Amino acid sequence: MKKQLTIDKEMKAIWPCTRVGCFQYKVNVEKKNEDMWTYLKKDIFKKTKDAIFDYGVNDIPNVRESRLAYKAFGKDPSRYRVSSEALIRRIGQGKGLYEVNTVVDVNNLISIESGFSVGSYDTANIEDVLVFRTGKQGETYKGIGKENVNIENLPVLADEKGAIGSSTSDSERAMITENVKEVLTLIYSFSDNQDLEKALEYGKKYLEKYAGAMDVESWIVE
């Protein structure tokens, strides 16, 4: 069943150009796709380092707008980095990226190329009705590979059970493992441009080519 996502009115009032690009698809998650890593290391790492040289990390297109949105929501973007910025910084520092699995690795590829935060979630562990909102006072969850994450004022994805993920760090509840059969991948945009539409186009190709995504549905929530 296709998930129903809306953007909270208060969030939209604070940052009107907030949009979310969505993919929902069937998949057989595997450990690694060698072709993707070759492409990433040969092409994307170089483009990313060039972008850092041209702009500096904080001013890379779509990272810059995300940082400004965080400030508007009341969160320090230097302390709670948008996930795309954190990935780009790792590449700039020569640390490379973690190899997780085919879905998470493609998720990160889309994020690095677009400058947008991207999150992927196991549809079996989230409700059908979702909202993109800012974290409530005192709200936390257990992050993937982390202790409790303070998500107050962060842009978060939530259902009736609570927050599932954010554009900084996702929770363990819907994390992608090799047992997952259906995935919801979201591209979080705070930019007033057409880069989200472009990311949906190449993102679909990457998911099909490198993660083996099947029956891919894509749409934008505004």
N, C-alpha and C positions, 0 to 999 in steps of 0.2 A: 504494500500500500504506500502511495506517495505521501511523504511527510508534508505537513502544512506549517509553513514558517511565516511569521509576521515580525515586523520591526516595531518595537515599543514607541509609542507616540512621544514620550518624554525624551527618549534618545534622539528621535528624529527632530524634535524641536531644538535640541542643543546643537546637533550636527546634521543639518538638512540633507546633505548629499550621502548619508549612510545608505549603502546598498549591500545585498548579499547575493553572490552567484552560487548556484546550487547544482550539484550532480548527485543523482541517485542511481546505483547500478549494482548488478550481481558480479561476484568475483570469486575466484579461487586464489587466496592469498599465498604467495610463495616467499621464500627467504630472500631471494635476490634476483635482479635482472641485470646480467653483465652488460648488455648493450646500453642500458640506461646509464650505468655508471661510467662507461666509456664516453658517452655523449656529455654527461655532466662534467667530467674531468677535462675533456678535450675542448669543449665549446663554452659551457655555462660558467665554469670557474673563471675563464679568461674574460668573458663579458662582464662578470661581476666585479672582477678586479679593476677593469677599465672604468666601470661606473663609479667605483669607490674613488679612483684617481680623478675622475671628472667632477664629481659632486661632493665627495666626502659622504660617509655613510648616512648621516642625519638628513641630508638633502637629496638622497636618491628618490626619484619619482615614486610616489605612493607610500614610501616609508615616511617621507616628510609630512604628508597629509595625515597619516595615521598618528604620528607624534603630536601634531596639532590637535587632533580629535581627542587624544588621551588627556591633554592639558585641559581641554574644554570640559571633559567629563569629570575632571578632578583627580587624575592619576598622573604621577610623575613618570614620563616616558623614558627617562634615563635609568630609573630604578626598576620599573616594570616594562621591559622592552617588548614592542610588538614582535611576534615570532619571526617575521620575515627579516627584520633588522638583526635579530640575534643570529639567524642563519648566515646572513651576509657578513656579519662581523667575524664569524668563525672562518669563513673563506678568506677574508682579508687578512686574518691573523695566521693563515697557513695551517689551521687546525683540521681542515676538511670537515666532512659530515659523518654522523653516525649512520651505520647501515642497520636498518630496523627490519623492514619487510617491503615487498613490492608496492603496496598501497601507500605506506607512510613515506617511502623514498620518493615516489612520484608526487605525493602531496608537497614534499619539501622542494622538489624541482619546480613545480608551478609557483610556489611562494617566492623562491629566489629569482626566477625569471620575471615575475610580475611586480615584485615589491609589496604585494599584499600578503597579509596573514591568511593561511589556509589551514582548515581543520578537517579531519576525517573521523567519522563516528560509526560504530556498529549499530545498524538500525534495530537490531534485536534488543538492545539495551536502552533505547530511548523511546519516549512516547510519540504518538503520531502528530500531536500539536506542539509546536515549538515557538519560542519567542527569542528574539535578539534584543537584549536590554542591558542596562548597566547594573553591576553588582550592588546588592543592598548593604546597608550598614552592618558591619560585623560578619558578612557572608564569607565563607571559606569552603574549600574542598580539597581532597587529597589529590595532588598533581601526579602526573605520570613520572615515576622515578624521583618524586620529591615528597617532602612533608606537606602540611597544609599550606595552600596558596591563599593569600589575602586577595579576594576578588572584589572587594568593595570598590565601587566606581569604575571597575574594568568593564569593557564590553564583553558580555557573556551570552552564551547560548544556554537556554533553560527550557525545561518542560515542567509539568505539574509536580514532579518529585524534587525539583531544584536545578541548580546549575550543572551543566554537563561539561562545558569547555569555555575557553575564551580565546581572544586573538593574541594572548600572550602564552598561555600554558593550559593544556587540556587536563580534565580529570581522568581518573582510572576507570570510571564507570563504563564508558563506551569506547575504550581504547581498542585499537586494531591489532588483533592477534591472527595467527595463521588458521584459526578456526572460524573466522568471520565469513559469512556468505553474501551479505548485502551491506553496502556502505553508503553513507551520506557524506559527501565532501563539500565543504562550504568555503567560498572565497569572500573574505570580509573587506569591503571597500569603503574608504572614507574620502574618496577622491571624486572631484567633479570633472571626470573625463571619460573616454571610451575604452580605457585600458581593461576594465572588467569584461566587456564584450570580447575583447581580443583574448583575454586569459581563458574565457570559457571555450573559445575555439581551439586553441592549442592544448588546453588542459584536457579536453575530451580525447584529442589524438594521443596525448601522452598516456592517459589512463588505459586506453584501448591497446596501445602498442606495448607499453612497458609493464602494466599491471594486469593485462588480460581482462579489462572491464567489459561486461556484456550488458545489453539492454540499457544503455546509458540514456537517462533523461536529464535534460539541463534546462534551467530557467533562472530568472533574476527576480529577486524580491526587492521592492522599492519602498 
